[in-house]
Amino acid sequence: MSRFAASAALLAMLPATALAHGQAGGPHGGEVEDASPGPGHIELLVRQDRLEVYLTDAEDRPLPAAGLSGVATVLVSRRKQRVDLIPAGPGADVGALAGTGSFTVAPDLRVLVVVEIAGTRQQALFAPPLVAREPPP
């Protein structure tokens, strides 16, 4: 099975709630999707080859990222890449995870974000538009 076929099969197996399109223009300027199985939300910003992920609970309060990690599977131009997500570091917003890869933003970009929160695997699938926008004032 080709890498592309394997990635397509993985994306097809996601629960329907993970495929539901979320809102654009989250608090940090990214796209927001409902976490599956939830509750909570995952916001994704794509800045060139860097991913920034922000986690919130069901009431949109930031979740602490300390001690959390995750992985993003980036699919673009028929190539799949794994990007490890770790806490963004001192001075970063609460709930911020980040990772860098060797991909470029393209119209067919898809990103599957998976983070374990309180022992539960939370995931969300993001599709274009994924380019970071300025956060609302």
Secondary structure as GFF3:
##gff-version 3
##sequence-region A 1 137
A	DSSP	alpha_helix	3	12	.	.	.	ID=ss1
A	DSSP	alpha_helix	16	19	.	.	.	ID=ss2
A	DSSP	beta_strand	31	34	.	.	.	ID=ss3
A	DSSP	beta_strand	41	47	.	.	.	ID=ss4
A	DSSP	beta_strand	50	56	.	.	.	ID=ss5
A	DSSP	beta_strand	70	76	.	.	.	ID=ss6
A	DSSP	beta_strand	79	87	.	.	.	ID=ss7
A	DSSP	beta_strand	96	100	.	.	.	ID=ss8
A	DSSP	beta_strand	110	117	.	.	.	ID=ss9
A	DSSP	beta_strand	120	126	.	.	.	ID=ss10
###
